[in-house]
Amino acid sequence: MKKVFDGFVALQGGMNGGTISNRVPPSQYAMGVNITCRNGLISTRPPFIEIELESEIEGAVQNIQTGKFQGMTSYEYEGTSYIVFAVNGSVYLIDPVTETITDVTAVPGTFLETEDRLHFCQCERYMVVQDGTNIPLIIEGTASRKADQVGSDEVPTGTVMAYCHGRLFVKTDFNRILAGNIHKPNTVTDVLVFTETDYLAGGGGLYTPADIGQIIAMTWAQAYGEATGQGPLMVMCERGIASFNVSVPRLQWQDLPIMRIEPSGNGCASELCVVKMNEDLLFMSWAGIQDFALLNVEVASAHRVTNLNTEVLPFVKMETRSLRQFSHGVKFDDRLLYTSIGEEVTALNTEGSEVTDYRFRGLIALDFAPINGIASLGETRRPAYDGIWTGVHPMGLAVGIFEHDERCYVMGKDNDGINHLYELMKEQGDDKGNIQIECKLYTRGMYYIDYTGEHPQPVPYHMKRMIDGFLWINSFEGDVDFVLSSCPDNSIVFHEISTISVSAPMVTSDAPPVSGSAQPRAKEPFPAFKSSECEYITGRNAITGFEFQYLIEWAGIANLERLALSAEMSMERKALDCSTTTKVLTGTAPDNFDYDVEGD
């Protein structure tokens, strides 16, 4: 019999689950769970470290841990950064460096605890919080107060907000926006005042066309040619996007055509999932993640609109579309991170009764720097999906500069209904400091390749029986087991066929060695493949088939470089490879969401 080979060398292209596995290119993989593909290595994702919540405020910690989550963001004030989040109508500031919690609604009063999400916007030194019904809350440092709407004409009650070109914009109705006074450095409170609307002959507000639906989000696009770097105000609606050139003088707004409908073709689904990434404006549409800059280029070039979610289609298919409105996205460590696969859960209101809350099953990670460094300057590098990161059931995200470093914080809800605050790290480690991260790599479908001729050729029409396999481990820490499972001929179910167990003792320690120092393992062999398990659909052995997809699983810190597999090829197709003594497996597809940092 002839020997044929397959495997992977470098997977810098990331996840591609938008096609059948045997059509996935050699530089990509079919699905990734809790892994990254940066620099061509398949690596354990960075860990989530829990921030302990402690406060002298009576009942604050219990309310935060058990209450209905209503959103979060970051807030910078005079060199100090805070996380701002809302639970059960109360708004809290937390300094994650000192772990100090401040209830900024303790004196001014709380918001509606029935609202699914509150609305946040920083304008200069102030953080403005709205629920659409009550008078807005204005936070300045750790102090707070309600807006003075009677004496000072401060921020009107509304929902969606944006701060652009020195003005605060507030959605006050279905498709109506009010613009505040322009910021004056010598009178810092002017940015909160809305008196200039009184003398606009046109009626005092900006309106979007009713046919593009209600306003969902507002932001501004990057414009590197402008002095401020800010482009037009982008008003993102249910069925389209309108832009307003609000950089022109206010008195000219009624005379100039400052509004135009952008050729996006897709509406916005989530206020919280609109992210500026360099010159791109990424947002969650009803069709999935879209790139505003790319959409405009494609429309101008008469190309079709690109769906940026195709590569993570296995997760998109699991979504409840109505819950996309709660999806939250941020830019962190050159990645777009956004919550995916929403689900309804329960929380406790201030009276102790159960109410509906929402969480997500994981974070989608889109890497904008899969290959980076001086060697890549001048080259066009495409972003790559790492896959989905599970374990913390995220509800909201916040990114800011804390102690001179960009940090990312995640609020998650465990299976017992307890809210936890985590920091997502940049370097590898264990979750919460001691919980090994469970990782899964689903390879592309492999036909195997015949190298004996003048030109290597795939052999999809030949029966193969696996012989051996080798794994190149670039580095790992501690004790790690790598489990290899096969899925012959697209049968969905993966069957374990071999396991590599490796240990990384510290080189400089006395005997017996202490586990923990990172080490490599080049061409580590898989022990003999199990041949006693029978694939239940085709009736053949789990290591026999025309094509194979593989699943590599491990728990812990590891970086994989290559996989090499070999098989015997035959033109014959046997009727059955299962004997009467062979165990016929009737298992199910792997559960990709069973890992939980809080345990069972």
Secondary structure as GFF3:
##gff-version 3
##sequence-region A 1 600
A	DSSP	beta_strand	2	8	.	.	.	ID=ss1
A	DSSP	beta_strand	14	15	.	.	.	ID=ss2
A	DSSP	three_ten_helix	21	23	.	.	.	ID=ss3
A	DSSP	beta_strand	28	29	.	.	.	ID=ss4
A	DSSP	beta_strand	31	33	.	.	.	ID=ss5
A	DSSP	beta_strand	35	36	.	.	.	ID=ss6
A	DSSP	three_ten_helix	38	40	.	.	.	ID=ss7
A	DSSP	beta_strand	42	44	.	.	.	ID=ss8
A	DSSP	beta_strand	48	51	.	.	.	ID=ss9
A	DSSP	alpha_helix	60	66	.	.	.	ID=ss10
A	DSSP	beta_strand	69	77	.	.	.	ID=ss11
A	DSSP	beta_strand	80	87	.	.	.	ID=ss12
A	DSSP	beta_strand	90	95	.	.	.	ID=ss13
A	DSSP	beta_strand	100	103	.	.	.	ID=ss14
A	DSSP	beta_strand	119	123	.	.	.	ID=ss15
A	DSSP	beta_strand	126	130	.	.	.	ID=ss16
A	DSSP	beta_strand	137	140	.	.	.	ID=ss17
A	DSSP	beta_strand	143	146	.	.	.	ID=ss18
A	DSSP	beta_strand	161	164	.	.	.	ID=ss19
A	DSSP	beta_strand	167	173	.	.	.	ID=ss20
A	DSSP	beta_strand	176	179	.	.	.	ID=ss21
A	DSSP	three_ten_helix	188	192	.	.	.	ID=ss22
A	DSSP	three_ten_helix	196	199	.	.	.	ID=ss23
A	DSSP	beta_strand	206	207	.	.	.	ID=ss24
A	DSSP	three_ten_helix	210	212	.	.	.	ID=ss25
A	DSSP	beta_strand	215	222	.	.	.	ID=ss26
A	DSSP	beta_strand	230	237	.	.	.	ID=ss27
A	DSSP	beta_strand	241	244	.	.	.	ID=ss28
A	DSSP	three_ten_helix	250	252	.	.	.	ID=ss29
A	DSSP	beta_strand	259	262	.	.	.	ID=ss30
A	DSSP	beta_strand	274	277	.	.	.	ID=ss31
A	DSSP	beta_strand	280	285	.	.	.	ID=ss32
A	DSSP	beta_strand	288	291	.	.	.	ID=ss33
A	DSSP	alpha_helix	292	300	.	.	.	ID=ss34
A	DSSP	three_ten_helix	310	312	.	.	.	ID=ss35
A	DSSP	alpha_helix	313	316	.	.	.	ID=ss36
A	DSSP	three_ten_helix	321	326	.	.	.	ID=ss37
A	DSSP	beta_strand	329	332	.	.	.	ID=ss38
A	DSSP	beta_strand	335	348	.	.	.	ID=ss39
A	DSSP	beta_strand	354	367	.	.	.	ID=ss40
A	DSSP	three_ten_helix	374	376	.	.	.	ID=ss41
A	DSSP	beta_strand	384	389	.	.	.	ID=ss42
A	DSSP	beta_strand	394	402	.	.	.	ID=ss43
A	DSSP	beta_strand	405	413	.	.	.	ID=ss44
A	DSSP	beta_strand	419	424	.	.	.	ID=ss45
A	DSSP	beta_strand	438	442	.	.	.	ID=ss46
A	DSSP	beta_strand	449	450	.	.	.	ID=ss47
A	DSSP	beta_strand	457	458	.	.	.	ID=ss48
A	DSSP	beta_strand	463	476	.	.	.	ID=ss49
A	DSSP	beta_strand	478	488	.	.	.	ID=ss50
A	DSSP	beta_strand	495	504	.	.	.	ID=ss51
A	DSSP	beta_strand	519	525	.	.	.	ID=ss52
A	DSSP	beta_strand	533	534	.	.	.	ID=ss53
A	DSSP	beta_strand	544	545	.	.	.	ID=ss54
A	DSSP	beta_strand	548	555	.	.	.	ID=ss55
A	DSSP	beta_strand	558	570	.	.	.	ID=ss56
A	DSSP	beta_strand	583	584	.	.	.	ID=ss57
###
